Every structure is written in C-alpha cells, then in structure tokens.
C-alpha cells in the first residue's frame, strides 16, 4: 500500500508539472507515463521509456565528487574546451553538487557572466558555497531546485550543463521541460553521462546512459540534437539546442 501511495502521489505531481510546462511552451508532446514496478537496489522502481531512474547521490557523497582521480577519469579541461564558453554568457550548472565544475564555468564566463548553480539539496549548496569562497568566485548564483523544476529564470540561459545528473532526475520529463524553459532560443542543453554502451566503464549500470536512450527521451521537447563530442575517456558530451 505504501508503494502504491508513493507512486500515485509522484504521478499526480508529474501531471501537474507537465501541465505547467505545457502552458509555458517548453514541451512539444504529452509525456509518456512513468511506470512503477520492482527494479534494482540502485533504482527507484520508477521507469521512464524503458529506463529505471537511479537514486541520486546525497551530500554525503561530496568527497567523491572532489576525488583526485576525477581529473584523469573525466578530463574537465577537455569538457570545458568542448563547451566553448564565452565571457559574459549566462549559464547554469544543474545538479551542481559540490561545485566541481561550477567554479570552472564561472572563470570561463568571467566577471561579466553569470553561473546559476542549482541543486535539490541545501547541504550541497552549502558545500558549493564554501568551495567558491575558497577560490574567490563571486559570479555564481546558488539556486535551490526541486525534483520537477530547476527553478531557473525563463529564456535566460546560453547553456545549461548536467554532469552525471540526468539519469538521477526523479522527473526527467518535467526537469527537461524546466530547463528548456530556462534556455534562450538557440541555447544549448549539454548532458554529460557515462557511456552506457560500454560495459567496461566501472560505473553501476543505472548510472550510465546510451546516446540512443537520451535522444529518445529528449525528443519530446523543443530541442534539436546537435552532436556527441567524443573527447572524454568515459563519458558522452551530448549537445542539444533549443528550437524556436
């Protein structure tokens, strides 16, 4: 009974969020229904277009985000170069966590640019604030997001970045609609995800995604797939652009 009630409440919240997004013109098709049934220990038992949604990392995992090995495993400098951020741009780091990439984006857009760093955990935002303070970063705006809404300004972002976050979104359809709403027309939505096509990558299966699955899910929104940069050792860089 408890699982049924949880599923019913989640479904109702999802429907309300969809209608709100539809009214704002952020989506182009009604959402496929979420499904609720038994899954794996790493998942929610909630499925979207054949994919079980993974549990998100809590703030207790912040040290893992800052691990020294991440430099070799993810090559943040290569990712930053692929994004080609410009001084003065307004960008967002959704699911920013400890701010590992937030401060890099902040330096790239410079003092005339802005970075909206969103997370659904206040504890993560506090850790992020400390890390920014230590580096003297002042052009970041922390934002407490919600499970179905990143709470970004409308039509304001040149780029929105998610690094190993999308697969953990409880409401991927509604979150994407909220991000599309936040993008300027022509703005880019960039999903960085461990490659689900390659079993050798030492990440749990639910925490990896294939390009095919991501494109299938984002096809319901006002987005055009642009490219998949093949420059990182283990991750996709999937770039979508907001269409008129």
N, C-alpha and C positions, 0 to 999 in steps of 0.2 A: 504494500500500500504506500509506504514512504517513497519508494522509487517512482511509483505511478504519479503521486502528487508532485514530486520534483519535476518529472517530465512534463506534466500538464502546465505547471507554473512557467517553466522555461519556454514551452511552446507559446503560451499566451504572451509572454514578454517579447518573444521573437516576432510574433504577428504585429504587435503594437509598434515595435521598432521598424518593421518593414513599411507599415503604412506611413509612418513619419518620414522615412527616407523617400518613399514614392512621391509624397506630396512635394518634396524638395527637388525632385527630378534627378536624383543620384543613381537611379537604377532603371533598367530597361525591360525587365521581365519579373514576374512574380517569383518568389523563392521556391525552390524545391523544398519539400518538407524535411525537417530533421527527423531522424529515426532514433528510437531508444530501445536498445536491447543489450544483452551481455556482450562485453568486449574483453579487453586485456587489462591487466593491472596498471598499465601506463596510460590508459584512456579513461574517458568519461562515461563510456557506454552510450555515447551520443554520436550519431553518424551523420555525415553530410556528403551527399553524392558518392556514397560508397567508401568514404574515408572516416575512420574513427578519430575524433578530436582528442588530442593529447592533453594530459594535465599540464598546467602551467607551472613554471619554476617559481617557488616562493622566494622572499627576500633572504631566506637562509642560504640560498644558492649564490648570493652575490660574490663570494670569494671565487667561485668557479668562473664567473664572468670576467674576473680580473686576473685569471691564471696566466703565468708567464708563457706557457706553451701556446697560448692563443695567437701570439704573433706569428708563429710558424704554421699553425693549423689553418688560420683564416686570412692571413696577409692583409691586414686592414689598409695598408698603404696602397695596395693594388685595387682594393674596393673603392677607396676614396678617389683614386685616379679615374676609375671607370665611371664614377658618378659625375665627374667634371663640374663640381660645384663652383659657382662664381660669386665674387664679392657682391654684397648687397641682396642676395637672394633670401627668401623666406622659406625655410624647410622644416620638416618635422621628423623626429625620431620616435616612432610609435613602439611602445614596449621597450622604452629606453633602458630600463633596469638600472644598473649602477652608473650608467653614462659612459661606458667604454667607448662608444662611437660618438656620443653626443658632443664631447669636447673637441673631437677631431673635426666634426662638421662645423662647429662654432668657429674654429680657427679658419676653416676654408671659406666661409661666407663673410668673415671679417666683422669689424665693429659696426658696419652699416647694415649687416644682415642679421637675421633672427633665426633661432632654432627653438621650436616648440618640442619639449621633451615630455612625452606622455607615458604614464604607466598607471595600472589599476591598483597598485599597492603604495600606500603612503610611505611605508618603510623604505621602499626602493627610491622614492623621490628624495627622502632624507639622505640616503647614501649618495645619490647622484649629486645633491647639493654640496655635500662635503667634498666630493671629488672635483667639482667645478671650482669651489673656493680655493682649494689647494693649488689649482692651476691658474687662478686669476681670470677665469672665464666669466664675463658679465653679460653676454648677449644671448643667454638661454632663458626661456620662459617655461618653468615646470608646470605641467598640467596633470591633474588627477582625472584620468579617464574612467570609463565604465565598460562593462563587459560587452555592451552592444553599441558603444559610441565613443570615439576617441576624444570628443569634445574639442575639436579644432575649429578655428574661425572659418567661415564659409568663403569659398573662392579666393583663398589667400596664399596657398602653398605652391611654390615652384616644384617642390619634390617632397615626397613622403617615403621614408625608409623604414622597413621592418627587417630586423636581423634575427633569424631563428625565432620568430614570433607568430607568424600567421597560423602555423599548424596548431598553436595552443589557444587560438581565439575561440571562446565558448560560442560566439555567434558570428561565424566568419562572413555570412552574407550581410548582416547588418553592420558589422565593423567596416567591411569594404565599402558599403554604401556611405557610411560616415566619412571615410577617407576620400572617396570620390567627391563628396560634397565639399570637403576642405580644399581640394585642388583647384587651381586656376585651370581654365580650358587650355589644353596643351601641356599641363603639368604632368610630372612623372610619378608613378607609384612603383617602387622598387622593392621586390621581395627577395631576400637572401635566405636560402634554405639549403640544408644539407641534402645532397642528391640521393633521392630515393631509388634511382636506377642502379646504384652501385652498392652491392651488399657488403663490400669490403670496408666501407666507411664505418668506423666504430662508434656509431650512434644508434640508439634504440629505434626500431622501425617506425614507430609513431612520431618520432621527432625528425623524420626525413620526409621529403616530398618529391614527386616526379614533376617534371615540367608539364607533362600531359594533364596531371591532376590539377595543378594550379591554373592552367589555362582554361580547363573545363569549368572550374569554379568561378573564375573572374569573368567568364563570357556573359554572365547575366548582368553586367554593369556597363556603364558608359566608358569603357576602356578598350583601347586597341593594343594588342601585343606588339611590342617593338623589337626586342632582342633578348637573347640569353648570352651574356658575356662569359666566355669560357676561360676566365683568367684565375680563378681561385682553386686551390688544391682539392677542396671537398664540397664546395657549395655552388649552387646556382646563383646567378645575379639576373633575376627575371624582371624586365622593364616593361611597364605598361604606360600608355599615355592617355590622358583624359580627352575624350572626343567631344565635339560640340553637342 
